[in-house]
């Protein structure tokens, strides 16, 4: 699996302008992790409602893809276990535009949800759409084209090809896929009557994607908002918001908010005991969500999902950030991403050991999501810049450097400005590398000066160790 990528630059890159053939869907996930859990909830509704409240057979509802008698016999015998390898179930979550969107079969989001059965822990590995991979019978393309080619070859089964491609990238088997289109997400929330979400920060995104490869402006005001499907989709998809809402971390927080809101709404008394609302939800599921799972497997996965603590989710994003596993480049004038090592070996090691409690992997993941601001509190010119470069090499994100109000600091100090949990190993790394002291009482001027996304505000002093000593040399 550690096959080296080609050195030549003659790589086909499918653009979004390619017209896609319309294929018949199986069942028909997700732009985000949201769709995964929502799909499980709806899947449960789907089975219960079709069997208990309608005259329509389940196999007919699923387009003849499922043998209802086989499913009922299997469940009567106590159900069946989920497919798994090495104690893990790996589910591929796919988000596509769907009919009416540019490039309807191109996958805008690719996430592997890996569940460890013994501990009920879950890890999410996000794979960027611009990653160059080898696709069977097609050569090297961006990975977001795999579903498109699969649909061309066998309408309704594009997810199968994506499973094979992703498995080659991360080095672990993919047991199932779930796919949702944007229209399905919008309709789901609309059929629920909207969801109530608290917006932490007012923000504007001037680069939100619109039809015909254009942009539109979307904005949100701080406070509680009742969002319809379109608004909620904009809220979780926005990547370029101001006021600190343009980072992956802030977007993940927004996604978690909507996940919670949808789950609460979907499982509320008003929804569960409203046949009309349930009927709408089930129709949305059948039209916009597809999977290769059988009904009994969906039910088993639904049961398993109830045991998972989302607050303990391991989120891993493969990107080209400092310390990341990918590097950016241009091929045929198009932006692409490739593994920094020349093959997928590092990524496969990460995916295979994500639950191993490997301190190197865990520290690396936490470090790459830690945002720093560095101020020079000494007369030594360039100290903040040089230190920032060293910290970036370790994987930290440095968003701002500058000079402290005074240059008379003897010791290096740092202030933790974020409320999010920071792994102790990350704090110890900063203390060791900088010879820094963590100060609990934060001056008002530090909070006023710091960027809103900053986790640690660091002021460099004359007496320092580690990175600063190396820099001075």
C-alpha positions as CSV (number, residue, x, y, z in Angstrom):
1,X,0.0,0.0,0.0
2,X,3.0,2.3,0.4
3,X,3.2,2.8,-3.4
4,X,5.1,5.9,-4.4
5,X,3.2,8.5,-6.4
6,X,4.5,9.2,-9.9
7,X,7.0,12.0,-10.4
8,X,5.5,13.1,-13.7
9,X,3.0,16.0,-13.8
10,X,0.7,14.5,-16.4
11,X,-2.2,13.9,-14.1
12,X,-5.9,14.2,-15.2
13,X,-7.8,16.5,-12.9
14,X,-11.6,16.4,-13.3
15,X,-13.0,19.9,-13.0
16,X,-16.5,20.6,-11.5
17,X,-17.7,21.6,-15.0
18,X,-17.9,18.0,-16.2
19,X,-21.6,17.1,-16.7
20,X,-22.5,14.1,-14.6
21,X,-24.8,11.3,-15.8
22,X,-27.9,10.8,-13.7
23,X,-27.8,7.4,-11.9
24,X,-30.3,5.6,-9.9
25,X,-29.4,5.6,-6.2
26,X,-29.5,2.7,-3.8
27,X,-30.6,3.9,-0.4
28,X,-28.9,7.1,-1.2
29,X,-23.6,10.7,3.9
30,X,-22.3,13.4,4.7
31,X,-21.0,16.8,4.3
32,X,-20.0,16.5,7.9
33,X,-20.1,14.2,10.8
34,X,-23.6,15.5,11.4
35,X,-25.1,13.4,8.6
36,X,-23.6,10.2,10.1
37,X,-25.5,10.3,13.3
38,X,-28.6,11.8,11.8
39,X,-28.6,9.0,9.2
40,X,-28.5,6.4,11.9
41,X,-31.5,8.0,13.6
42,X,-33.5,8.2,10.4
43,X,-32.5,4.7,9.5
44,X,-34.1,3.5,12.8
45,X,-37.2,5.5,12.1
46,X,-37.3,4.1,8.5
47,X,-37.3,0.5,9.6
48,X,-39.8,1.0,12.4
49,X,-42.2,3.1,10.5
50,X,-42.3,1.1,7.3
51,X,-42.8,-2.2,9.1
52,X,-45.3,-1.0,11.8
53,X,-47.3,1.8,10.2
54,X,-47.5,1.3,6.4
55,X,-48.7,-1.3,3.9
56,X,-45.6,-0.7,1.7
57,X,-43.1,-3.4,2.0
58,X,-39.6,-2.5,3.1
59,X,-38.1,-4.1,0.0
60,X,-40.3,-2.0,-2.2
61,X,-39.4,1.2,-0.3
62,X,-35.7,0.5,-0.9
63,X,-36.1,0.0,-4.6
64,X,-36.0,-3.7,-4.4
65,X,-32.5,-3.7,-3.0
66,X,-33.3,-5.5,0.2
67,X,-34.9,-8.9,0.8
68,X,-37.3,-8.1,3.6
69,X,-37.8,-11.8,4.4
70,X,-34.1,-12.3,4.7
71,X,-33.8,-9.3,6.9
72,X,-36.7,-10.3,9.2
73,X,-35.3,-13.8,9.5
74,X,-31.9,-12.6,10.4
75,X,-33.2,-10.2,13.1
76,X,-35.5,-13.0,14.5
77,X,-32.4,-15.0,15.0
78,X,-30.8,-12.2,17.1
79,X,-29.5,-9.9,14.4
80,X,-26.0,-10.0,12.9
81,X,-22.7,-8.6,14.0
82,X,-21.2,-5.7,12.1
83,X,-18.3,-6.3,9.8
84,X,-15.0,-5.5,11.6
85,X,-11.3,-6.0,11.5
86,X,-8.9,-5.7,14.5
87,X,-11.8,-4.8,16.7
88,X,-12.8,-1.8,14.6
89,X,-15.7,-0.9,12.3
90,X,-14.8,1.6,9.7
91,X,-17.5,3.6,8.0
92,X,-16.9,6.0,5.1
93,X,-19.0,9.2,5.3
94,X,-19.4,11.0,1.9
95,X,-21.0,14.3,1.1
96,X,-22.1,15.1,-2.4
97,X,-23.9,18.1,-4.0
98,X,-26.6,15.9,-5.6
99,X,-29.0,16.9,-8.3
100,X,-29.2,20.6,-8.9
101,X,-25.6,21.3,-7.7
102,X,-22.5,21.8,-9.7
103,X,-20.6,18.4,-10.0
104,X,-23.5,16.5,-8.4
105,X,-21.5,13.3,-7.9
106,X,-18.2,14.8,-6.8
107,X,-17.5,14.2,-3.1
108,X,-17.1,17.5,-1.3
109,X,-16.4,15.8,2.0
110,X,-14.7,12.4,2.7
111,X,-14.5,11.3,6.4
112,X,-13.6,7.9,7.8
113,X,-15.5,7.2,11.0
114,X,-13.6,4.4,12.9
115,X,-15.3,2.8,15.9
116,X,-13.3,0.7,18.4
117,X,-15.8,-1.9,19.6
118,X,-14.1,-2.7,22.9
119,X,-14.1,0.9,24.2
120,X,-16.9,2.5,22.1
121,X,-14.4,5.2,21.1
122,X,-14.7,6.9,17.7
123,X,-12.1,8.6,15.5
124,X,-12.8,10.8,12.5
125,X,-10.2,11.1,9.8
126,X,-11.0,13.8,7.3
127,X,-9.5,13.3,3.8
128,X,-9.3,16.4,1.6
129,X,-11.0,16.4,-1.8
130,X,-7.9,17.6,-3.5
131,X,-5.7,14.6,-2.5
132,X,-4.2,12.9,-5.6
133,X,-4.8,9.2,-5.7
134,X,-4.8,6.3,-8.2
135,X,-8.2,5.3,-9.3
136,X,-8.7,1.9,-10.9
137,X,-8.8,2.1,-14.7
138,X,-8.5,5.9,-14.6
139,X,-5.0,6.7,-13.5
140,X,-4.2,9.5,-11.0
141,X,-7.0,12.0,-10.2
142,X,-8.2,14.0,-7.3
143,X,-9.9,11.7,-4.8
144,X,-13.2,13.6,-5.1
145,X,-13.7,12.1,-8.6
146,X,-13.8,8.5,-7.4
147,X,-17.6,8.6,-6.7
148,X,-18.2,10.2,-10.1
149,X,-16.3,7.4,-11.9
150,X,-18.0,4.8,-9.8
151,X,-21.4,6.2,-10.7
152,X,-20.5,6.2,-14.4
153,X,-19.5,2.6,-14.3
154,X,-22.3,1.3,-12.1
155,X,-25.0,3.9,-11.2
156,X,-25.9,3.8,-7.6
157,X,-22.6,2.2,-6.5
158,X,-20.1,5.0,-6.6
159,X,-19.5,4.6,-2.9
160,X,-18.0,1.1,-3.5
161,X,-15.2,2.6,-5.6
162,X,-14.6,5.3,-3.0
163,X,-14.3,2.6,-0.3
164,X,-11.5,0.9,-2.3
165,X,-9.6,4.1,-3.0
166,X,-9.8,5.4,0.6
167,X,-8.7,2.0,2.0
168,X,-5.6,2.2,-0.2
169,X,-4.9,5.7,1.3
170,X,-5.3,5.0,5.0
171,X,-4.3,1.3,5.0
172,X,-7.3,-0.1,6.8
173,X,-10.4,-1.8,5.4
174,X,-13.5,0.2,4.9
175,X,-16.6,-1.9,5.8
176,X,-19.4,0.4,4.9
177,X,-20.2,3.7,3.3
178,X,-23.0,6.2,4.0
179,X,-23.6,9.1,1.5
180,X,-25.9,12.2,1.8
181,X,-26.4,15.0,-0.5
182,X,-26.9,18.7,0.4
183,X,-30.5,18.7,-0.5
184,X,-31.2,15.8,1.9
185,X,-29.5,17.7,4.8
186,X,-31.6,20.8,4.1
187,X,-34.8,18.9,3.7
188,X,-34.2,16.9,6.9
189,X,-34.0,20.1,9.0
190,X,-36.9,21.7,7.2
191,X,-39.0,18.6,7.9
192,X,-38.0,18.8,11.6
193,X,-39.4,22.4,11.6
194,X,-35.9,23.9,11.9
195,X,-33.3,23.6,14.7
196,X,-32.4,26.1,17.4
197,X,-28.7,26.8,17.5
198,X,-26.6,29.3,19.6
199,X,-24.2,31.3,17.5
200,X,-21.1,32.1,19.6
201,X,-19.7,34.9,17.5
202,X,-21.3,37.2,14.8
203,X,-19.5,36.6,11.5
204,X,-19.6,37.2,7.8
205,X,-18.3,34.9,5.1
206,X,-17.7,36.6,1.7
207,X,-16.6,33.4,0.0
208,X,-19.4,31.0,0.5
209,X,-19.8,28.8,-2.6
210,X,-22.8,29.5,-4.8
211,X,-24.2,28.0,-8.0
212,X,-22.2,28.2,-11.2
213,X,-18.9,28.3,-9.3
214,X,-19.6,31.7,-7.9
215,X,-19.5,33.1,-4.3
216,X,-22.2,34.5,-2.1
217,X,-22.1,36.4,1.2
218,X,-23.5,34.7,4.3
219,X,-23.7,36.2,7.8
220,X,-24.8,35.2,11.3
221,X,-25.6,37.2,14.4
222,X,-24.5,36.2,17.8
223,X,-27.2,34.6,20.0
224,X,-29.8,31.9,19.7
225,X,-31.1,31.4,16.1
226,X,-33.8,29.1,14.7
227,X,-32.3,27.9,11.4
228,X,-34.0,26.3,8.5
229,X,-32.2,23.7,6.4
230,X,-30.5,26.1,4.0
231,X,-29.3,28.4,6.9
232,X,-28.0,25.4,8.9
233,X,-26.1,24.1,5.9
234,X,-24.4,27.5,5.4
235,X,-23.6,27.6,9.1
236,X,-21.8,24.3,9.1
237,X,-20.1,24.6,5.7
238,X,-18.7,28.2,6.1
239,X,-14.9,28.1,5.9
240,X,-14.0,31.8,5.5
241,X,-15.8,33.7,8.2
242,X,-14.3,36.6,10.0
243,X,-14.2,37.3,13.7
244,X,-12.4,34.0,14.4
245,X,-14.8,31.8,12.6
246,X,-12.6,30.9,9.6
247,X,-10.6,28.0,11.3
248,X,-11.3,24.3,11.2
249,X,-11.6,24.4,15.0
250,X,-14.4,27.0,14.9
251,X,-16.2,25.1,12.1
252,X,-16.0,21.9,14.0
253,X,-17.6,23.6,17.0
254,X,-20.4,24.8,14.8
255,X,-20.9,21.3,13.4
256,X,-21.1,19.9,16.9
257,X,-23.8,22.5,17.8
258,X,-25.9,21.4,14.8
259,X,-25.4,17.7,15.5
260,X,-26.7,18.3,19.0
261,X,-29.6,20.4,17.8
262,X,-30.7,17.9,15.2
263,X,-30.4,14.9,17.6
264,X,-32.5,16.7,20.2
265,X,-35.1,17.7,17.6
266,X,-35.3,14.3,15.9
267,X,-35.6,12.4,19.2
268,X,-38.1,14.9,20.7
269,X,-41.6,13.8,21.8
270,X,-43.1,16.0,19.1
271,X,-41.2,14.3,16.4
272,X,-41.4,10.7,17.6
273,X,-45.2,10.9,18.1
274,X,-46.0,12.8,14.9
275,X,-46.8,10.3,12.0
276,X,-46.8,13.1,9.5
277,X,-43.4,14.4,10.5
278,X,-42.0,10.9,10.6
279,X,-43.3,10.2,7.1
280,X,-41.5,13.3,5.8
281,X,-38.3,12.3,7.4
282,X,-38.5,8.8,6.0
283,X,-39.1,10.1,2.5
284,X,-36.0,12.4,2.8
285,X,-33.9,9.4,4.0
286,X,-34.9,7.2,1.1
287,X,-34.3,9.9,-1.5
288,X,-31.1,11.6,-0.3
289,X,-29.2,9.0,1.8
290,X,-27.5,5.9,0.3
291,X,-25.5,3.1,2.0
292,X,-24.3,-0.4,1.3
293,X,-25.4,-1.5,4.8
294,X,-28.3,-3.9,5.3
295,X,-31.2,-3.0,7.6
296,X,-30.0,-5.2,10.4
297,X,-26.5,-3.7,10.2
298,X,-27.9,-0.2,10.3
299,X,-29.8,-1.2,13.5
300,X,-26.6,-2.6,15.0
301,X,-24.7,0.5,14.1
302,X,-27.5,2.7,15.5
303,X,-27.3,0.8,18.8
304,X,-23.5,1.2,18.9
305,X,-23.8,4.9,18.1
306,X,-25.8,5.4,21.3
307,X,-22.9,4.2,23.4
308,X,-20.4,6.7,21.8
309,X,-19.4,9.8,23.7
310,X,-19.1,12.5,21.0
311,X,-17.1,14.7,23.4
312,X,-14.3,12.0,23.3
313,X,-14.1,12.0,19.5
314,X,-10.6,12.0,18.0
315,X,-10.7,14.4,15.1
316,X,-7.8,14.1,12.6
317,X,-7.6,16.3,9.5
318,X,-5.2,15.4,6.8
319,X,-3.9,18.8,5.5
320,X,-0.8,20.8,4.5
321,X,-0.6,22.8,7.8
322,X,2.8,23.0,9.6
323,X,3.5,19.4,10.8
324,X,0.7,18.1,8.6
325,X,1.0,14.9,6.5
326,X,0.4,16.6,3.1
327,X,2.0,19.1,0.9
328,X,0.3,21.4,-1.6
329,X,1.3,21.7,-5.2
330,X,0.2,22.4,-8.8
331,X,-0.4,19.9,-11.5
332,X,-1.8,20.8,-14.9
333,X,-2.3,24.3,-13.3
334,X,-4.7,22.8,-10.7
335,X,-4.2,22.9,-7.0
336,X,-3.5,19.4,-5.5
337,X,-2.4,17.8,-2.3
338,X,0.1,14.9,-2.0
339,X,1.7,13.0,0.9
340,X,4.8,14.8,2.2
341,X,6.7,11.6,2.3
342,X,6.0,10.6,-1.3
343,X,3.7,7.7,-0.3
344,X,0.9,7.0,2.1
345,X,3.0,5.2,4.7
346,X,2.8,8.0,7.4
347,X,-0.9,8.3,6.9
348,X,-1.4,4.6,7.1
349,X,0.6,4.4,10.3
350,X,-1.6,7.1,11.8
351,X,-4.8,5.5,10.8
352,X,-3.8,2.0,12.0
353,X,-2.7,3.3,15.4
354,X,-5.3,5.9,16.1
355,X,-6.6,4.1,19.1
356,X,-3.3,2.7,20.3
357,X,-2.7,5.5,22.8
358,X,0.5,6.4,21.1
359,X,1.7,9.5,22.8
360,X,3.5,10.7,19.8
361,X,0.4,10.6,17.6
362,X,-1.8,12.1,20.3
363,X,0.6,14.9,21.1
364,X,1.0,15.6,17.4
365,X,-2.7,15.8,16.9
366,X,-3.1,18.2,19.8
367,X,-0.1,20.3,18.8
368,X,-1.4,20.9,15.3
369,X,-4.7,22.3,16.7
370,X,-3.0,24.6,19.2
371,X,-2.9,28.3,18.2
372,X,-0.1,30.5,19.5
373,X,0.6,34.3,19.6
374,X,4.2,35.3,20.3
375,X,5.5,38.6,21.6
376,X,9.1,39.6,22.0
377,X,9.7,41.0,25.5
378,X,13.4,41.5,25.0
379,X,15.7,44.0,23.1
380,X,16.9,41.1,20.9
381,X,15.6,41.7,17.3
382,X,13.9,38.9,15.5
383,X,13.4,36.7,18.5
384,X,9.7,36.3,18.1
385,X,10.0,35.5,14.4
386,X,12.8,32.9,14.9
387,X,10.9,31.3,17.7
388,X,7.7,31.1,15.7
389,X,9.5,29.3,12.9
390,X,10.8,26.7,15.3
391,X,7.4,26.2,16.9
392,X,5.8,25.9,13.4
393,X,8.2,23.1,12.7
394,X,6.9,21.3,15.7
395,X,3.4,21.6,14.3
396,X,2.0,24.6,16.3
397,X,-0.1,27.2,14.5
398,X,1.3,30.7,15.1
399,X,-1.2,33.4,14.0
400,X,0.6,36.5,15.1
401,X,4.0,37.8,16.2
402,X,5.1,41.2,17.5
403,X,6.8,43.2,20.2
404,X,5.5,43.3,23.8
405,X,4.6,46.8,25.2
406,X,7.9,46.7,27.1
407,X,11.2,44.8,26.4
408,X,12.2,44.2,30.0
409,X,11.0,40.6,30.5
410,X,13.5,38.4,32.2
411,X,11.5,35.2,32.1
412,X,9.3,33.8,29.3
413,X,5.7,33.8,30.3
414,X,2.6,32.4,28.7
415,X,-1.1,32.8,29.2
416,X,-3.8,30.2,28.4
417,X,-6.7,32.2,26.8
418,X,-8.9,29.4,25.6
419,X,-11.6,27.5,27.5
420,X,-11.0,24.3,25.4
421,X,-9.1,21.4,27.0
422,X,-5.4,21.4,26.1
423,X,-3.5,18.2,26.6
424,X,-1.0,18.5,29.4
425,X,1.8,17.2,27.1
426,X,1.2,20.2,24.8
427,X,1.6,22.6,27.8
428,X,4.7,20.8,28.9
429,X,6.2,21.0,25.4
430,X,5.8,24.7,25.4
431,X,7.2,25.1,28.9
432,X,10.2,22.9,28.0
433,X,11.0,24.3,24.6
434,X,10.6,28.0,25.7
435,X,11.6,27.7,29.3
436,X,8.2,29.4,29.9
437,X,6.1,29.8,33.0
438,X,2.3,29.4,32.7
439,X,0.7,32.4,34.4
440,X,-2.9,31.9,35.6
441,X,-3.9,35.5,36.2
442,X,-4.3,37.1,32.7
443,X,-3.8,40.9,32.4
444,X,-6.7,42.8,30.7
445,X,-4.4,44.2,28.0
446,X,-3.4,40.7,27.0
447,X,-7.0,39.7,26.3
448,X,-7.6,42.9,24.4
449,X,-4.5,42.5,22.3
450,X,-4.8,38.8,21.5
451,X,-6.5,37.4,18.4
452,X,-9.8,35.7,19.2
453,X,-8.5,32.3,18.0
454,X,-5.4,32.4,20.2
455,X,-5.0,29.5,22.7
456,X,-1.7,30.7,24.3
457,X,-0.3,34.2,24.4
458,X,3.5,34.0,24.9
459,X,5.9,36.8,25.8
460,X,9.6,35.9,25.4
461,X,12.0,36.9,28.1
462,X,15.8,37.1,28.3
463,X,16.2,33.9,30.4
464,X,15.0,31.2,28.1
465,X,15.9,27.7,27.0
466,X,15.3,25.2,24.3
467,X,14.1,26.9,21.1
468,X,15.4,30.3,22.1
469,X,18.8,29.1,22.9
470,X,19.0,27.3,19.6
471,X,17.9,30.5,17.9
472,X,20.5,32.6,19.6
473,X,23.2,30.3,18.4
